[in-house]
Amino acid sequence: MKLKFKYDRAKDVWCLVNKGKSSNNSPNPTKQYEQLVAVVGENASEESVVGFIDQYLAGNNIDIDGYVAKYQADWEAVAAEYKKIAEEIFKVSLPSDISAYLTINSRCPYSIQDNYFYVSVPTQASNLTVMHELWHFYTWDGLGAAQEEKIGQKKYNDLKEALTVLLNIECADLLPEGVQDKGYPQHQDLRAQITEFWGQEKDIRKLWGIINL
């Protein structure tokens, strides 16, 4: 699996309009979506959203090409070690190349089916976003592909989001100093359970079976 960072204006528009207002894990709008609505209103035309994005990039001195290159270089510095850790834990390798699209939105959705996820720009912790999102891909291929329909979408979402707490244990050396995967408030109890189990036995399938009860 190779990861390629990209910028696509249409993808940025989609992310801001469709995921800025709310998400499965948070009912709150992002700051960028609130700014969009303040400027062009709800249900704005695509042209208006493009104009807003252009103004946002210019007003915040965001050099998209520069960030694409920076994020790619930052990731390449840790990619091999991350891949080794994730494959050892989940016992799978990701079968397809994946695209990481930059977005001005501070919410970063992903699509396993279409092999992409988003990374906010600017951010000082792009590698945390990458590790977090790829963890979802590994969880799906290693544990969840045959499970989501059985346990339901909401429970699967809670489990896969909580599992990213393991990044703070297994990938701590790959993260910037002081940076951790914090998770969502509603998953903190589950993340604590996962951390406790992992301290006793590092077996992802046993762990999945226990938290799946």
N, C-alpha and C positions, 0 to 999 in steps of 0.2 A: 504494500500500500504506500502510495506517495501522496503527500498533501501539498496542494498548490493554492497559494493565496491569490485572490483576484478582486477586481472591482467591476461591478456591473450596475449601471445606473438603474435599470429596470428592477434588478433584484433589491437594490436599496429602497426604491419606491415601495415595492411590495412589502418589505420588512417593516418599514415605518408605518404604512397605512394599515396593514393587517395584524401586526403584532405590537404596535405601539400603544394601543388603547388598553389591552388587557392580555392575559395569557392563562394557560391552565393552572399555573402556580401562583399568579398574582393578579388581583382584580384592578390594580392601580395602573394608570397610564404612565408611560415614561416621560421624562422631562422633555425629550425631543418631540414627542407626540403632542404634548401640551403646547409647546412653542409653535408647532405646525398649525394646530387648531386656532391659536391666537392670531396667526398671520393670515391663513387662507380659509379657516372654518372647517367644519365637519363636511365629509363627502366632497372634498375638493377634487377638481379635475387632475388627471395625471400630469398635465402641463404645469399646473400650479404647484404640485408637490415637487416636481423636478426643479422648478424655480426656487422653491424654499430650500431644497437640498444644496443647490448651487450657492445660494446666499449663506447658508450655514457653513459650508466648507470654506468659503472665502472669508467670512466674518471671523472664523476661528483659526484661520491660517493653517488649514489642514491640507497638507500635500499628500494626496491619495497615493500617487506612485511611490513616493518616499516611504509611506507606511506599508505598502505592499512589500517593498523590498526589505524593510526593517523586520516586519513580522515573519517573513520567510527566513531571513537569516537567524533571527532569534529562535525560531522553531528548529531549524536544521542543527543548531548547537546541542539540542537535547533529544531530538527525534529518535535516534537509535536506542538510547537508554530507555526512553519511555516505552517504545515498542517492545523491548525486551521484558520490561516489568509487566506490562499489560498482557502480553502473550503468555507469560509464565503464570499469571494469576488466572486468566480466563481460559487458558488452554485452546485458544483459537487465534488465527491471524485474520485481519480484515481483508476481504477478497478483492476489493475494488479501490481505485484511486479516489480521493475525496477532494472537493473544492471548499476553500474557506473564503467566503465573500465578506468584504468589509462593508460596514453599515454605520451610518451616523446614529442609529438607534442604540440605546443601551440595553435592549433586550435581544438575545441572540438565539433564535429558533434553529432547528435542524431538521433534516429529512434523511433518514436512513435509506428510504426507497430511492431517492434521487442523488444520494451520495454528496450532500453538502451541509454546511452549517455556516453561521454568521459569526463575525468577530467585530466588536465595536471599535470605532476609531473616533477620537484617540483613546488609547488605554495604555497604561504602563504594565499591564499584566496580560498581554495577549496569550502567552503560553498557558496561563491558568485556564482561559477560555478554551483553548485548543484541547488541553488535557481533559477538561470537564466534558466537552462535547464528544470527544473520541471515546471517553469512558462509556458514554451511552451506546455508541456503536459496538464496543466490545461486550457490553452487557446484553445487548440484543442478540448478537451472534453467538455468544457463549452461554446465555441463560434464558433469554426472553422470547426468542422467536416462536417457540412452541407454547409459551406460557401466557401471553397477553390475553388471548381469547378465553383461556381457562380461568384466570383470576380477575379479569376485568381491566379496562383501560385505566381507571383511576388508581387501583391498587398497584398496577404495574408502574404507573408514573411515580407514585410515592416511593416504591422500592428502588427504581433506577436513579431517582434524584438523591435518595438517601445514600446510596452506594458510593457516591462521589466523595464521601467523607474519607474513603480509603486513600484518596490522593494525598491527604495531609500526612499519611503514615508512609505510604510506599513511594511517593514521588516528592517528598519534602525537599530533597536535595536538588531537584530540578526546577523548583519554583523560586521566584525572586525572594529575597530576604524579607520576612515579615508578611508574606502573602499566603493566605490559606483559602481553601474552598469552604465557604461558610454555610452554604445551603439556605433553604427557605425556613422560616419560623415553624411552619407546620410539620416539618420533618425532623426537628431537633431530637425528640425522644427516640425516634427510630435510628438516627445517626449515632446516638449514644449507645444503643444496643449493639449496633454493628461494630463500633469501636471496641466495646467490651469483649465481644465474641472474637474479634480479630486478634486481640491481645492474647487469647488462649489458643486459638487454632486458625491458621491461615489456609482455610479451605473454602473457596468461594461457593462451591456447590452445597456444602453443608450449611454455610451461612445463608444462602438463598432459601434453602428448605426451611430453616428456622424462622426467618423473618417473613416467609410466605404463609405461615400458619394463620 
